[in-house]
């Protein structure tokens, strides 16, 4: 269940990142429509709530909240690291040309 919660958190933070104009420009090359941004934001928050529900149901409130906090921390680091790595990879590709 912990792996499912972690994957949901990674998905959630990726969606929340794609809801921002800066990341939309970086990934899609343009800013998306307001409805698409709102959809990403709702999907992100919804996935975080589902992950919280799964973790608390599996481990109870005391350990569940601790596990959820850990999952969100690791997931945020993964998404942040992936976005930084993508930018550096693209920048290295531009330097080769």
C-alpha positions in Angstrom: 0.0 0.0 0.0 2.9 2.3 0.7 4.1 2.0 -2.9 0.7 2.8 -4.2 0.5 5.9 -2.0 4.0 7.0 -3.1 3.1 6.6 -6.8 -0.1 8.6 -6.2 1.9 11.3 -4.6 4.3 11.4 -7.5 1.4 11.7 -9.9 -0.2 14.4 -7.8 2.9 16.5 -7.6 3.5 16.1 -11.3 0.0 17.3 -12.0 0.4 20.2 -9.6 3.6 21.2 -11.4 1.9 21.0 -14.8 -0.8 23.3 -13.4 1.7 26.2 -13.2 2.4 28.4 -16.2 6.2 28.1 -15.9 6.2 24.4 -16.1 3.7 24.4 -18.9 6.0 26.6 -20.9 9.0 24.4 -20.2 7.3 21.1 -21.0 4.6 21.9 -23.6 6.2 25.1 -25.1 3.1 27.1 -24.3 0.7 28.0 -21.6 -2.4 25.7 -21.5 -5.9 26.9 -21.2 -7.3 27.8 -17.8 -9.6 24.7 -17.9 -6.6 22.4 -18.5 -4.7 24.0 -15.7 -7.7 23.6 -13.4 -7.9 20.0 -14.4 -4.3 19.4 -13.5 -4.8 21.1 -10.2 -7.9 19.1 -9.4 -6.3 15.8 -10.4 -3.2 16.6 -8.2 -5.2 17.5 -5.1 -7.5 14.6 -5.6 -4.6 12.2 -5.9 -3.1 13.6 -2.7 -6.4 13.0 -0.9 -6.7 9.5 -2.2 -3.1 8.8 -1.1 -4.0 10.2 2.4 -7.0 8.0 2.6 -5.2 4.9 1.6 -2.3 5.5 4.0 -4.6 6.3 7.0 -6.8 3.4 6.3 -3.8 1.0 6.1 -1.8 2.3 9.1 -4.2 4.3 11.2 -4.1 8.0 12.0 -0.9 8.1 14.0 1.4 6.1 11.7 -0.6 6.9 8.6 0.0 10.6 8.8 3.7 10.0 9.3 3.8 7.7 6.3 1.8 10.1 4.2 4.2 12.9 5.2 7.1 10.8 4.1 5.5 9.8 0.8 4.7 13.4 0.0 8.3 14.5 0.8 9.9 11.8 -1.3 7.4 12.4 -4.2 8.0 16.1 -4.2 11.8 15.4 -4.4 11.3 13.0 -7.3 9.2 15.4 -9.3 11.5 18.4 -8.5 14.5 16.3 -9.4 12.9 15.1 -12.7 12.1 18.7 -13.7 15.6 19.9 -13.0 17.2 16.9 -14.8 14.9 17.5 -17.8 16.0 21.1 -18.0 19.7 20.2 -17.7 19.3 17.4 -20.3 17.7 19.8 -22.7 20.3 22.5 -22.1 23.1 19.9 -22.7 21.4 19.0 -25.9 21.3 22.6 -27.1 25.0 23.0 -26.3 25.9 20.1 -28.6 24.4 21.8 -31.6 
